[in-house]
């Protein structure tokens, strides 16, 4: 099966017409913007301005700043949301495997940490990075927070990047250095450029080895004890919708974070996996399958791969996320607006191209954490994104994803292929030569009950190198190779041929999310690990509130360290499926409620019987809703949501019209708990391109009251200007335990609905049934 490259051809558009003012976007249903909260934008008035400008989510970054500072920022956000009557998702970003230079700090009157002295570095200068925790940083001596950095991580020839946190690698606070010698606790380096190191200094280590991806930095725990305590401390007072897992290496990292959140009673919180290096790219398929969304952390990723590879990496990774219906988020888009009120031509083009690639959201980092123009950044990115959305090739995107879903590309777990590591190594240009050290890829073994991994297998234990080595001749083919977990960025062609399908966890009676660890009663817990930030003593902390990272701290120990959390191992062992049949991805024991459902071989495929194309029932309904809306030129799609899967799958196909996501509490008797769950899901939809969440009232058993609720939703959408009187609406709803597709029209007053009287409605239902006939609803 051949695949066409995603086109960026702008048809029927004259150059002069582009210069005409387009005006503001009619709604915020398109690409989303996430801001990182910091001193320039944490006050209530600025947050009100950003919410009104179209910001739909914020990030608090545990890497920098005391927990109490972040909690106050979220209190201000709650006040801003109340003032604007808007929802806003909250993302907590972990520290994880970050490495830092230890330097003394002071706190300003708001509690924000600052460094008072910059460190000048000259080209050719010798400097020492030391694991000695008792020395003070100077231009020639830099103490790092990892006690085994010299003894277990570095060797001659390795490359280090030392720069200000959230730098773009080209600023004055960016230093490139080569390791010349390792002696005891000291790593002797030579500076390769002039630099003025200021602010929080992070270290990125690139190992010079045959594997090229086995840096022992990635063998550190996926999250620290301070991460765990801070998450619980913030959640005790503020709402958390997502945790962004820094330096995610494989799906087992996501599973460990899932276990932590579940044991802390935070089952509703979803996980965003941050892809920041080549190792994560090598395991991209498993990561995207396990996580609820993916963040392409382009700052760190750009330092770990060759410059000529970065554009293709972005396009292929975003396409791979699109194929499985998971939100794709990119960072570092308008860096120059840290100090300038206008972005560059290159940055504007970058934003537009990302929209054309299919990205869901843009995460602003330094632009709002320390930038001078946070509000202008939000407006600029959204206005550029809106212009690109006007020329997005919806038809090609729909057909590409529909064909992939029918064939099971990116969704089939039946393949035993591993990663082509040679291709992944080429991303970073590592020269040949065997590494004497066993990094994560080599040492991370499968569960004892499984057979040993074949040579070249990735950390998930998915078999050996892909056979054949045929280079994918299109971008879509490369993305499918990533999504299938069998190739690099321009890797091998993905095998087709999905077997019988199994589904669980769809909205509207199509199953529920697989069980996770039972919640335990939390006793609240303090932020002892983070409260130390305010001391600013002579013994410099790694950064406010976080102790040195210890490489031997297992996730189970971190879970036991949580006050009130359950002790012992997770409910489901690695590699074993949870009840409900969710264990389709090796180490996964829970299925994300966003995106396409995982697929497994059926008994028919195991006996060799040939099967025709098919897709899951929920996805067939979602894709048919988009096709129907396009055929009748509907002005709105309404998707009922109790878990978010149906809405995310409708958004996957990128309809031209907004998707009103009607979030309905699970049961009429759920009370405050059900309402809180619905609010959380509504906010979580705010990072998905195309979705506009709206809260509904609980339905009676069997979906009684569905039509009345639809009429109220359409009237509310009309009142908000999302749809005009007389326009058509396509609704995906649950009725008596099944998903149904309904087409209605807005009445002439825009206050209700009337029946859709065209004969094509039945044809649309037949279309959905034809594509899903092989799969009964779960």
Secondary structure, 3 states (H helix, E strand, C coil): CCCCCCCCCCCCCCHHHHCCCCCCCCCCCCCEEEEECCCCCCCHHHHHHHHHHCCCEEEEECCCCCHHHHHHHHHHHHHHHHHHCCCCEEEEECCCCCEEECCCCEECCCCCEECCCCEEECCCCEEEEECCCCCCCECCEEEECCCCHHHHHCCCCCEEEEEECCCCCCCCCEEEEEEEEEECCEEEEEECCCEEECCCEEEEEECCCCCCCCCHHHHCCCCCHHHHHHHHHHHHHCCCCEEEECCCCCHHHHHHHHHHHHHCCCCCCEEEEEECCHHHHHCHHHHHHHCCEEEECHHHHHHHCCHHHHHHHHHHHHHHHHHHCCEEEEECCCHHHHCCCCCCHHHHHHHHHHHHHCCCEEEECHHHHCCCCHHHHHHHHHHHHHHHHHCCCHHHHHHHHHHHHHHCCCCECCCCCCCCHHHHHHCCCCCCCCCCCCCHHHHCCCCCCCCCCCCCCCCCCCCCCCCCCCECCCHHHHHHHHHHCCCCCCCECCCCCCCCCCCCCCCCCCCCCCCCCCCCCCCCCCCHHHHHHHCCCCCCCCECCECCCCCCCCHHHHHHHCCCCCCCCCCCCCCCCCCCCCCCCCCCCCCCCCCCCCECCCHHHHCCCCCCCCCCHHHHHHHHHHHHHHHCCCCEEEEEECCCHHHHHHHHCCCCCCEEEEECCCCCCCHHHHHHHHHHHHHHHHHCCCEEEEECCCCCHHHCCHHHHHHHHHHHHHHCCCCCCCCEEEEEEEECCEEEEEEEEECCCCCCEEECCCCHHHHHHHHHHHHHCCCCCC
